[in-house]
Structure formats: structure tokens, C-alpha cells
Amino acid sequence: MHTTADGTVARKETYDLIASNKVEGTSVYDRAGERIGEVHNFMVDKVSGQAAYAVISFGGFLGIGEDYFPLPWNQLSYDTSVGGYVVDIDRNRLDGAPRYARDEATDTWRGSVDDYWARPVLI
């Protein structure tokens, strides 16, 4: 456990760990610094315990009409200068990525997500 300067135990964040409820809602930016969405939630591999995907919400208004894009967790880098995650992904590639609607089941998309992000980027 980590003790803060006032003697309380940090429950939401330490130097290298962060609570899941603090990650959810964190802004996501493209490499140009434009805010493109936020972390809706993240998916954890049941066997390894590792975060596999960050599900990023884009578009919509007040949760209506949003699309959810699962991105491999390793595509995100936390940037303290912006207080959020940065993805080094071209907007066109992101727009073409697999997505699902708010009420859509998420149990069938893993294969298509893995396939899409494993493809080489054609320039």
C-alpha cells in the first residue's frame, strides 16, 4: 500500500497503479492532441489478469448515439501533460476500426478486433 503525505492510504492511484473506476472516463487524444473520446471501460483477460482492450466511446451526445471502439490496451500511452491517454493511430484507421453500439453484445467481437489491429497499415 502507498501512504500519501497526509498519512492516508491511496486507494485510487499509486505511482504505477490506478483503480479501474479512475481510468473510466479518462480522455483519449490522437497524436495531434485532439480529444477523440474517452475510456468507457476496459476488458481484462480472465486468465492472465492483464488489460486486453480499452473500450473508447466516440460521438453521440450524453451517451445517445455513441459508438464503442475496443482498442488493444498496448495502443494507449498515458501522457501526464494532457492528463489522458494518447493513441498513435491515424483518424482514418480509427474510423475504420470495429465498433459496436451501446446495447450491442460484446461477446463476438474479439476475433474481428484482433484481426483488424494486427493488419499492417498501408500508406
C-alpha positions in Angstrom: 0.0 0.0 0.0 1.0 3.6 -0.6 0.7 6.2 2.1 0.0 9.8 1.0 1.6 12.9 2.5 -1.3 13.4 4.9 -0.9 9.8 6.2 -3.9 8.3 4.4 -3.7 5.3 2.2 -4.0 6.0 -1.5 -7.0 3.9 -2.8 -7.3 5.3 -6.3 -3.8 5.6 -7.6 -0.1 5.0 -6.8 3.0 5.7 -8.7 2.4 2.8 -11.1 -1.1 1.5 -10.4 -4.6 3.1 -10.9 -8.0 2.0 -9.9 -10.3 0.9 -12.7 -13.0 3.5 -11.8 -10.4 6.2 -12.2 -9.5 5.0 -15.7 -13.1 5.0 -16.9 -14.0 8.5 -18.2 -10.4 9.4 -18.9 -10.0 11.4 -22.1 -8.2 9.9 -25.1 -6.3 12.1 -27.6 -4.8 11.5 -31.0 -1.2 12.2 -31.7 -2.0 15.8 -32.7 -3.5 16.5 -29.3 -7.2 16.4 -30.4 -9.6 14.8 -27.9 -11.2 11.9 -29.7 -13.2 10.3 -26.9 -12.9 8.7 -23.5 -12.3 5.4 -21.9 -15.8 3.9 -21.4 -14.4 0.7 -19.8 -11.7 -1.8 -20.3 -11.7 -5.5 -20.8 -9.4 -7.7 -18.7 -8.3 -11.2 -19.8 -9.8 -13.6 -17.3 -6.8 -16.0 -17.3 -3.8 -13.6 -17.4 -5.4 -10.7 -15.5 -4.0 -8.3 -18.0 -5.9 -5.4 -19.5 -6.6 -6.5 -23.1 -8.7 -3.7 -24.5 -9.7 -0.2 -23.7 -13.2 0.4 -25.0 -13.2 4.0 -26.2 -16.5 5.9 -26.7 -16.8 8.3 -29.6 -19.6 10.5 -30.9 -23.1 10.9 -29.7 -24.5 13.3 -27.2 -25.0 12.5 -23.5 -24.5 8.8 -24.3 -27.0 8.7 -27.1 -25.7 7.6 -30.4 -22.2 6.8 -29.1 -20.1 4.1 -30.7 -17.7 2.0 -28.7 -14.3 1.1 -30.2 -12.3 -1.7 -28.5 -8.6 -0.8 -28.9 -5.8 -3.1 -27.8 -4.5 -1.8 -24.5 -1.0 -1.5 -25.8 -2.1 1.1 -28.3 -2.7 3.6 -25.4 0.0 5.6 -23.7 -0.7 7.7 -20.6 0.5 11.3 -21.1 0.7 13.3 -17.9 0.9 16.6 -19.8 -2.7 16.1 -21.1 -4.0 14.1 -18.2 -5.2 11.3 -20.5 -4.3 8.6 -22.9 -2.8 9.2 -26.3 -3.1 6.9 -29.3 -0.7 7.0 -32.2 -3.4 6.0 -34.7 -4.4 7.8 -37.8 -8.0 9.0 -37.6 -9.0 7.2 -40.9 -7.7 3.9 -39.4 -9.6 4.5 -36.2 -12.8 5.4 -38.2 -12.5 2.0 -40.0 -12.0 0.0 -36.8 -14.5 -2.5 -35.5 -17.1 -0.8 -33.3 -20.3 -1.7 -31.6 -23.4 0.2 -30.4 -24.3 0.9 -26.7 -26.7 -2.0 -26.5 -24.9 -4.5 -28.7 -23.5 -7.7 -27.2 -19.7 -7.7 -26.9 -19.1 -11.4 -26.8 -18.5 -11.9 -30.5 -16.1 -9.0 -31.5 -12.8 -10.2 -30.1 -11.7 -12.0 -33.3 -12.5 -9.1 -35.6 -10.8 -6.6 -33.3 -7.6 -8.7 -33.1 -7.6 -9.2 -36.9 -8.1 -5.5 -37.6 -5.4 -4.2 -35.4 -2.9 -7.0 -36.5 -3.2 -5.8 -40.1 -0.3 -3.7 -41.4 -1.0 -0.1 -42.1 -0.9 0.6 -45.8 0.5 4.1 -46.6 
